[in-house]
């Protein structure tokens, strides 16, 4: 079982499509440590998985003028969540949803919160994933002088119980930004690429965007923007993919890839 997939892009491209939450796969040894029933686990995966964002990213890579690089997490975020801080900086520690989740979306116990289990998951899955992303960013900077991360996510129409900021708008598209790594031109490019969606918000219901921790707030050569698509834009209530919608959104994302390539030069 491969924990992640790297899809090479064009040697001249600085753009990285990052797809961290599309998988439902949980290794057997990790499943055995979870305290939920199979039905409870299925419901949790339905709610928390960014289903089909990998398909949208594939459409984007095919439609872009210069193919980007793609790093895809092939394990569920219930194994580890590579986008969380692994320490006290993570605000979702308060609800058991840090790098290693201990609570479900509705607050039920997901796994025992002992340090040994947490440390083993971080060592076996979190740190290797973070290192792979860091290596890819380093490679793109060495080849092109910069790296532009487009972080691809989705979210449900209704807020999950664990959300700490659930009272804001839930637009068709949420653009997540970081004050150090998301320049104005990249925000403008995201709005323009997704302009067919008239309902676009910024940092609501989720804010921020992914940057490898070893370069976070320190490396001006790393740009990043988060794309959060509301799930009813491309799949049914039963999580069935609407192919044409995924293709259309992939084409919009492809336009952002091209703009990110041009804008960072």
Secondary structure, DSSP 8 states (H G I E B T S, - for coil): --SEEEE---TT--EEEEE-S------HHHHTTB-S-HHHHHHHHHHH--TTHHHHHHHHHHHSSS--EEEEE-S-TTT--TTS-SSTT-GGGGGTBSSSB-B-TTS-B-B---HHHHHHHIIIIIHHHHHHHHHHHHHHHHHHS-EEEEEEEEE-SS--TT-SS-SS---SEEEE--TTT--HHHHHHHHHHTTT-S-EEESSSS------TTTTTT-TTEEEEEEEEEGGGTB-TT--B-HHHHHHHHHHHHHHHHHHHHHT-
